[in-house]
Amino acid sequence: MCLLLVTCWSSKWRGGFTWDGSALHFNWHPVLMASGSVFLYGNAVVVYQVPFTWKQRKCIWKLVHAGLMLLALLLSILGLCAVFDSHRGLKIRDLSSIHSWVAISAVIMFAFQWISGLAGFLFSCSPLWIRNTLKPVHVWMGKAIVLSLTSYISDINEKLLLSLNINSGEPYNPLPVEVVFAHFLSILIVTFGSVIFGILSINK
């Protein structure tokens, strides 16, 4: 539902998608980030919490977990590329908001998380002491999806304020339909994150 709504928002109110350095190029950013750093990452961190995986071969689910994480990271990086390319084409300064700093921090943490997980857990040759040392850090960093949620919601708010108040001149009060739609999307993102944290809190 989150992916459907963010795609609808970018298509209906923000003009659709291109990859040419224009303002429409930016519209790939929320879709790619929702797909990678929210949806895929959220599902990847709960793979081991799904009951039917508990009695199956762990190596298979390690590969599933690592594959989802890698795909989430690649889509997130592509989402960042969409922003930088769009800013370059429109001559807009990069990294000028809190949102951008939080987003970059989240993606860097995701990258470190994947590399350390690959080295420590996916390779069978990793010494046991390295695995034992990395495990609590790996689990803790896995919960960094909160950075993604924070970044994503701030992105929605920033986009609305800039688009409606600066570009279109449409007043923010009374609330346009687009704002109500985007706020509902934000609530869904928070709900998704809450479900993920709820699943993670279950002791197997």
Backbone bond lengths (Angstrom), bond angles and torsions (degrees), N, CA, C in turn:
res aa  C-N    CA-C-N  psi(-1)  N-CA   C-N-CA  omega(-1)  CA-C   N-CA-C  phi
1 M - - - 1.455 - - 1.536 111.05 -
2 C 1.343 116.43 -41.97 1.475 120.17 178.55 1.527 110.72 -60.45
3 L 1.329 116.56 -45.82 1.469 120.80 -179.07 1.521 111.06 -65.13
4 L 1.320 116.41 -39.58 1.467 120.74 178.95 1.522 110.98 -63.64
5 L 1.331 116.87 -44.02 1.463 120.47 -177.45 1.529 112.30 -69.91
6 V 1.330 117.36 -39.41 1.466 118.31 -179.29 1.532 110.51 -69.70
7 T 1.326 117.20 -32.75 1.458 120.49 175.55 1.526 110.55 -68.23
8 C 1.316 115.69 -41.33 1.467 121.26 177.41 1.526 110.85 -63.07
9 W 1.326 116.86 -42.24 1.470 121.26 179.34 1.529 110.99 -61.30
10 S 1.326 116.08 -47.95 1.461 120.07 -179.15 1.529 111.99 -66.25
11 S 1.320 116.67 -31.61 1.463 120.45 -178.48 1.529 112.15 -80.37
12 K 1.321 116.57 -48.47 1.465 120.99 -172.31 1.526 112.90 -78.18
13 W 1.342 117.42 -46.85 1.470 120.58 -173.47 1.528 113.91 -100.69
14 R 1.324 116.90 -25.59 1.468 119.28 -176.56 1.513 113.88 -102.60
15 G 1.364 117.41 0.98 1.467 120.32 170.04 1.508 117.66 97.34
16 G 1.343 118.99 -0.97 1.463 120.08 177.65 1.520 113.10 100.16
17 F 1.329 115.53 -159.32 1.469 120.93 -170.97 1.527 112.31 -129.86
18 T 1.308 115.73 139.49 1.470 122.87 167.75 1.526 106.94 -144.43
19 W 1.320 116.63 169.98 1.463 120.96 174.71 1.531 107.66 -131.23
20 D 1.335 114.61 65.51 1.464 119.96 -173.05 1.530 112.94 -135.00
21 G 1.337 117.45 14.32 1.452 120.17 178.90 1.512 114.94 82.09
22 S 1.316 117.08 7.19 1.468 121.08 -179.90 1.529 110.04 -90.51
23 A 1.346 115.13 -176.51 1.465 119.65 177.40 1.526 111.22 -63.57
24 L 1.333 117.48 -30.87 1.469 121.12 179.28 1.526 111.16 -71.05
25 H 1.316 115.78 -24.06 1.460 120.54 175.96 1.526 109.94 -60.03
26 F 1.328 116.30 -37.68 1.468 121.51 -179.59 1.525 111.63 -60.71
27 N 1.327 118.17 -28.25 1.464 121.16 -174.45 1.521 113.17 -63.05
28 W 1.341 116.32 -17.84 1.462 118.35 174.52 1.529 111.19 -69.75
29 H 1.321 116.47 -25.95 1.464 120.80 -174.55 1.530 113.14 -58.08
30 P 1.342 119.76 -55.68 1.477 117.86 -178.80 1.522 113.41 -64.31
31 V 1.334 117.37 -32.59 1.464 120.08 -179.51 1.528 110.78 -69.69
32 L 1.326 116.24 -45.97 1.468 120.29 -179.20 1.526 111.69 -67.67
33 M 1.334 116.51 -39.68 1.460 119.13 179.67 1.528 111.29 -68.86
34 A 1.325 117.46 -37.89 1.467 120.11 176.80 1.525 110.42 -64.97
35 S 1.345 116.31 -39.12 1.465 120.45 -179.94 1.522 111.70 -67.95
36 G 1.357 116.20 -42.95 1.451 120.20 -174.87 1.508 114.71 -87.80
37 S 1.338 115.89 -66.76 1.471 119.97 -170.42 1.523 113.83 -76.39
38 V 1.326 117.76 -13.54 1.472 119.43 177.96 1.527 110.65 -109.03
39 F 1.330 117.54 -64.86 1.467 120.81 -171.67 1.528 112.93 -69.01
40 L 1.345 116.95 -58.99 1.472 119.29 -177.36 1.523 111.94 -66.06
41 Y 1.334 116.17 -42.83 1.462 119.25 179.68 1.530 110.68 -62.67
42 G 1.335 116.29 -43.02 1.461 120.18 179.21 1.510 112.57 -60.94
43 N 1.326 116.83 -40.88 1.467 120.09 178.62 1.525 111.67 -72.08
44 A 1.336 115.93 -33.99 1.462 119.43 -178.98 1.532 111.56 -64.91
45 V 1.334 116.99 -38.91 1.469 118.99 -175.42 1.529 112.71 -73.15
46 V 1.331 117.93 -15.56 1.473 119.21 -178.87 1.526 112.81 -105.85
47 V 1.345 117.03 7.83 1.462 120.06 -178.38 1.527 111.35 -54.19
48 Y 1.334 117.00 -44.65 1.469 120.17 -176.10 1.531 112.55 -76.95
49 Q 1.322 117.31 -6.96 1.461 120.41 179.71 1.530 112.49 -94.36
50 V 1.328 116.53 -6.29 1.466 120.19 179.90 1.529 108.83 -77.91
51 P 1.335 118.27 121.27 1.471 121.23 -172.03 1.525 115.46 -52.50
52 F 1.354 118.47 -39.45 1.463 117.79 -174.13 1.537 112.19 -72.27
53 T 1.327 118.20 -7.58 1.471 120.71 176.85 1.524 112.16 -89.10
54 W 1.308 118.42 -13.25 1.458 121.17 -171.03 1.523 113.47 -66.53
55 K 1.335 117.89 -32.53 1.457 121.05 -176.28 1.527 112.14 -104.21
56 Q 1.322 116.77 9.24 1.455 120.33 178.90 1.527 109.98 -99.08
57 R 1.331 115.07 172.96 1.463 120.21 -178.47 1.526 109.93 -63.85
58 K 1.327 115.37 124.96 1.456 120.03 -174.44 1.521 112.80 -68.15
59 C 1.350 117.00 -30.43 1.459 119.50 -177.11 1.524 111.56 -63.44
60 I 1.345 116.90 -32.84 1.464 120.58 179.13 1.522 109.99 -65.32
61 W 1.330 116.01 -43.93 1.461 119.93 -177.89 1.518 111.84 -76.01
62 K 1.332 116.89 -22.16 1.464 119.33 170.62 1.522 109.88 -63.44
63 L 1.334 115.99 -42.86 1.461 120.82 179.35 1.526 111.20 -65.94
64 V 1.336 116.41 -40.80 1.470 120.58 177.84 1.528 109.74 -62.75
65 H 1.328 115.42 -46.72 1.465 121.64 179.50 1.535 110.76 -59.64
66 A 1.330 116.20 -48.33 1.464 120.80 -178.97 1.527 111.23 -66.00
67 G 1.333 116.56 -38.67 1.458 120.28 179.79 1.520 112.53 -65.48
68 L 1.334 116.50 -43.86 1.467 120.42 177.65 1.524 111.27 -64.04
69 M 1.336 115.88 -40.66 1.458 120.37 178.73 1.527 111.30 -63.15
70 L 1.340 116.22 -43.07 1.462 120.54 -179.72 1.524 110.58 -64.69
71 L 1.330 116.70 -44.00 1.463 120.14 178.98 1.524 110.82 -63.64
72 A 1.338 116.31 -39.61 1.466 120.69 177.43 1.525 110.66 -61.90
73 L 1.327 115.99 -42.31 1.468 120.57 179.87 1.523 110.90 -65.33
74 L 1.334 117.37 -44.50 1.465 121.03 -178.51 1.529 111.39 -63.82
75 L 1.328 117.18 -42.54 1.469 120.28 178.54 1.521 111.03 -66.23
76 S 1.332 116.66 -36.63 1.466 120.44 178.27 1.528 110.98 -65.62
77 I 1.334 116.22 -42.14 1.466 120.28 177.56 1.522 110.56 -64.12
78 L 1.330 116.33 -40.66 1.469 120.42 177.16 1.524 110.52 -63.61
79 G 1.344 116.28 -36.45 1.459 120.59 176.51 1.517 111.87 -63.86
80 L 1.338 116.72 -38.76 1.468 120.24 176.06 1.525 110.95 -66.95
81 C 1.330 116.43 -38.62 1.466 120.09 177.84 1.529 110.85 -60.74
82 A 1.330 116.47 -37.37 1.462 120.20 178.99 1.523 111.08 -61.55
83 V 1.340 116.56 -39.27 1.466 120.72 178.43 1.524 111.32 -66.40
84 F 1.336 115.71 -51.22 1.461 119.63 -176.97 1.526 111.59 -62.98
85 D 1.334 117.13 -40.62 1.466 120.29 178.87 1.523 111.27 -64.14
86 S 1.344 115.27 -42.58 1.465 119.99 178.89 1.519 111.17 -64.32
87 H 1.322 116.68 -44.64 1.468 120.93 178.92 1.522 111.73 -62.74
88 R 1.333 115.54 -39.08 1.464 119.23 179.61 1.528 110.64 -64.49
89 G 1.341 115.89 -42.13 1.460 119.92 179.91 1.514 112.93 -67.33
90 L 1.334 116.94 -34.82 1.463 121.72 -178.26 1.524 112.56 -94.94
91 K 1.363 115.31 -0.06 1.468 121.31 -179.13 1.538 112.20 57.81
92 I 1.332 113.96 47.47 1.463 122.17 176.81 1.523 108.33 -104.18
93 R 1.310 116.86 139.15 1.461 121.22 -178.71 1.527 110.47 -68.35
94 D 1.335 115.53 137.80 1.468 121.02 178.76 1.528 111.03 -85.27
95 L 1.345 114.50 158.65 1.470 122.47 173.31 1.523 112.58 51.54
96 S 1.323 115.62 47.34 1.464 120.19 -177.55 1.525 113.12 -104.66
97 S 1.340 117.56 6.50 1.463 120.33 -178.51 1.517 110.93 -134.59
98 I 1.322 115.71 161.89 1.471 120.99 176.04 1.520 109.67 -61.41
99 H 1.328 116.12 -39.28 1.466 120.66 179.56 1.527 111.25 -54.04
100 S 1.329 116.46 -46.77 1.468 120.21 -176.74 1.523 111.34 -64.53
101 W 1.311 117.20 -38.39 1.470 120.82 179.12 1.527 111.05 -67.04
102 V 1.331 116.94 -41.86 1.466 120.45 178.71 1.527 110.04 -65.37
103 A 1.336 116.27 -41.06 1.470 120.42 -179.35 1.519 111.48 -64.12
104 I 1.335 116.81 -45.31 1.465 120.55 178.47 1.528 110.42 -61.92
105 S 1.334 116.88 -41.92 1.470 121.12 178.39 1.525 111.17 -60.76
106 A 1.332 115.98 -41.82 1.466 120.44 -179.56 1.521 111.02 -63.94
107 V 1.332 117.60 -44.98 1.467 120.78 -178.48 1.532 110.69 -67.03
108 I 1.325 117.82 -39.22 1.469 120.91 176.65 1.524 110.06 -61.79
109 M 1.332 116.38 -41.84 1.462 120.40 178.90 1.525 110.56 -65.80
110 F 1.355 117.05 -39.42 1.460 120.61 177.62 1.532 110.45 -60.71
111 A 1.340 115.39 -42.88 1.463 119.92 -178.56 1.530 110.52 -63.82
112 F 1.326 116.67 -45.70 1.465 120.46 178.36 1.520 110.53 -63.29
113 Q 1.321 115.83 -38.50 1.463 121.34 179.28 1.517 111.01 -61.42
114 W 1.332 116.22 -43.77 1.467 119.47 -177.55 1.522 111.21 -69.87
115 I 1.324 117.00 -43.61 1.466 121.09 -178.41 1.536 110.57 -64.54
116 S 1.336 116.35 -44.76 1.468 119.14 179.69 1.525 111.29 -66.89
117 G 1.339 116.77 -36.73 1.456 120.09 177.03 1.520 112.19 -66.13
118 L 1.349 115.55 -39.36 1.464 120.26 177.79 1.524 110.76 -62.33
119 A 1.322 115.75 -46.96 1.464 120.34 -177.29 1.525 112.55 -71.33
120 G 1.326 116.51 -36.50 1.455 119.43 -173.13 1.512 115.75 -89.79
121 F 1.350 117.45 -29.57 1.459 118.90 -171.03 1.528 114.63 -123.04
122 L 1.326 117.32 -32.69 1.464 118.52 -176.04 1.521 111.32 -80.20
123 F 1.340 117.33 -33.83 1.460 120.60 177.08 1.524 109.71 -81.94
124 S 1.319 116.12 121.15 1.468 120.47 -177.05 1.526 112.66 -68.40
125 C 1.338 117.24 -15.79 1.463 120.13 -178.03 1.530 112.48 -82.04
126 S 1.341 117.51 -4.27 1.461 119.93 -178.73 1.522 110.45 -65.85
127 P 1.341 118.35 130.71 1.468 121.27 179.25 1.530 111.32 -60.73
128 L 1.319 115.91 150.04 1.457 121.39 -177.80 1.524 111.74 -60.72
129 W 1.332 117.27 -37.06 1.466 119.45 -177.31 1.528 111.49 -66.62
130 I 1.349 116.65 -31.60 1.464 119.80 176.60 1.522 109.96 -67.98
131 R 1.330 116.82 -41.69 1.462 120.81 179.33 1.528 111.20 -63.90
132 N 1.323 115.42 -43.81 1.466 119.36 -179.86 1.525 111.79 -64.81
133 T 1.323 116.26 -34.49 1.460 120.69 179.06 1.518 111.50 -72.87
134 L 1.328 115.34 -40.94 1.464 120.24 -175.52 1.526 113.67 -77.40
135 K 1.347 116.53 -27.80 1.465 119.18 -171.30 1.522 114.09 -55.68
136 P 1.343 120.97 -52.01 1.470 119.14 -179.44 1.530 112.54 -63.90
137 V 1.333 116.27 -34.13 1.468 119.76 178.09 1.527 109.73 -68.51
138 H 1.321 116.06 -42.05 1.463 121.84 179.99 1.527 111.24 -62.51
139 V 1.324 115.73 -43.83 1.469 120.34 178.94 1.526 110.63 -65.54
140 W 1.332 116.18 -43.84 1.469 120.08 179.85 1.519 111.19 -62.85
141 M 1.328 117.19 -44.66 1.457 120.54 -179.43 1.519 111.66 -68.21
142 G 1.331 116.28 -26.07 1.455 119.44 176.90 1.517 112.43 -62.27
143 K 1.327 115.00 -27.24 1.463 119.63 179.03 1.523 112.28 -81.17
144 A 1.330 116.62 5.01 1.464 120.93 179.01 1.518 111.86 -69.88
145 I 1.341 117.57 3.97 1.463 119.80 174.13 1.524 110.54 -57.84
146 V 1.357 115.92 -21.29 1.463 118.85 177.01 1.530 110.27 -61.23
147 L 1.345 117.56 -32.02 1.462 120.49 175.45 1.520 110.67 -65.16
148 S 1.328 116.27 -40.04 1.462 120.52 178.54 1.517 111.12 -63.41
149 L 1.334 115.79 -44.75 1.461 120.03 -179.24 1.521 110.78 -63.86
150 T 1.333 116.35 -44.89 1.461 120.72 178.64 1.518 111.01 -61.29
151 S 1.322 115.76 -46.12 1.465 121.01 -179.80 1.521 110.76 -63.04
152 Y 1.330 116.26 -42.83 1.467 119.44 -175.16 1.522 111.67 -67.10
153 I 1.321 116.32 -43.48 1.468 119.35 -179.19 1.528 110.28 -67.12
154 S 1.331 117.09 -38.68 1.466 119.38 177.03 1.528 110.73 -66.37
155 D 1.335 116.31 -31.15 1.463 120.90 177.10 1.527 110.58 -65.03
156 I 1.332 116.03 -43.70 1.466 120.21 178.60 1.520 110.59 -60.68
157 N 1.331 115.75 -46.71 1.461 120.20 -179.05 1.534 111.62 -63.78
158 E 1.328 116.29 -43.65 1.466 121.00 179.88 1.527 110.86 -62.96
159 K 1.330 116.46 -43.38 1.467 120.68 -179.51 1.520 111.34 -63.47
160 L 1.325 116.47 -41.39 1.471 120.02 179.09 1.523 111.31 -63.65
161 L 1.318 116.19 -47.09 1.468 120.17 -177.90 1.523 111.33 -62.49
162 L 1.331 116.66 -44.18 1.457 120.28 -178.90 1.522 111.79 -69.90
163 S 1.324 116.47 -42.27 1.465 120.42 -175.84 1.523 112.44 -70.89
164 L 1.326 116.42 -44.11 1.461 119.49 -174.65 1.526 112.76 -82.67
165 N 1.311 117.36 -41.39 1.464 119.74 -175.49 1.522 113.84 -83.22
166 I 1.339 117.04 -30.15 1.460 119.75 -175.56 1.519 112.06 -103.40
167 N 1.336 116.19 -52.16 1.456 118.97 -172.76 1.522 113.44 -77.72
168 S 1.343 116.30 -45.40 1.465 118.66 -174.68 1.516 113.04 -95.91
169 G 1.325 116.33 -22.49 1.462 119.20 -176.85 1.510 112.98 75.76
170 E 1.334 117.69 4.74 1.460 120.90 179.84 1.525 109.64 -74.36
171 P 1.318 118.69 130.80 1.467 120.66 -177.40 1.518 111.22 -66.91
172 Y 1.335 114.65 147.17 1.460 120.47 -179.83 1.518 111.41 -80.32
173 N 1.310 116.57 -12.90 1.459 120.93 178.96 1.529 108.26 -137.36
174 P 1.350 120.61 119.30 1.477 126.25 6.54 1.525 112.52 -71.26
175 L 1.329 115.19 157.01 1.460 120.60 -174.29 1.526 111.81 -66.66
176 P 1.336 117.77 123.53 1.468 120.38 173.00 1.526 110.37 -66.82
177 V 1.318 115.97 163.12 1.463 120.89 -179.74 1.526 110.34 -60.02
178 E 1.329 116.89 -37.86 1.463 120.31 -179.83 1.524 111.68 -59.39
179 V 1.321 116.92 -39.19 1.461 120.71 -179.33 1.528 110.58 -66.30
180 V 1.314 116.52 -43.96 1.465 120.61 178.15 1.525 109.92 -60.64
181 F 1.336 115.86 -42.82 1.466 121.33 179.20 1.519 110.54 -61.31
182 A 1.343 116.73 -47.07 1.462 121.55 -178.61 1.530 111.42 -66.81
183 H 1.318 117.40 -35.66 1.461 120.15 177.17 1.530 110.91 -65.91
184 F 1.317 115.94 -38.63 1.461 120.19 176.34 1.529 110.26 -63.72
185 L 1.338 116.45 -39.69 1.461 120.92 175.80 1.530 110.52 -60.21
186 S 1.330 116.84 -41.81 1.465 121.23 178.69 1.524 111.35 -61.27
187 I 1.331 116.52 -41.18 1.465 121.10 178.45 1.530 110.43 -63.02
188 L 1.336 116.63 -39.09 1.461 120.16 178.07 1.533 111.24 -65.38
189 I 1.335 115.90 -39.06 1.468 120.16 177.87 1.525 110.13 -62.17
190 V 1.330 116.81 -44.90 1.465 121.30 178.37 1.526 110.55 -62.55
191 T 1.330 116.71 -41.46 1.461 121.65 178.82 1.520 110.86 -61.96
192 F 1.326 115.83 -44.92 1.473 120.59 177.72 1.524 110.50 -58.69
193 G 1.338 116.45 -46.13 1.458 120.64 178.92 1.519 112.03 -62.21
194 S 1.322 116.95 -39.03 1.463 121.35 179.49 1.524 111.20 -64.46
195 V 1.331 115.98 -39.43 1.464 120.57 178.05 1.530 110.34 -64.51
196 I 1.345 115.54 -42.91 1.475 119.94 178.66 1.529 110.80 -60.03
197 F 1.333 116.38 -47.47 1.469 119.76 -179.99 1.529 110.93 -65.64
198 G 1.334 117.03 -34.54 1.456 119.91 176.51 1.518 112.27 -63.41
199 I 1.334 116.06 -41.37 1.469 120.46 178.63 1.524 110.07 -66.82
200 L 1.334 117.11 -41.47 1.455 120.95 179.63 1.522 113.56 -64.23
201 S 1.317 115.89 -25.42 1.467 120.11 -177.94 1.523 112.31 -80.83
202 I 1.327 117.53 -9.42 1.470 120.97 -179.57 1.521 109.26 -76.92
203 N 1.288 116.88 127.78 1.460 121.77 176.91 1.516 109.71 -86.11
204 K 1.342 115.30 125.68 1.463 119.16 -178.76 1.530 110.82 -73.51
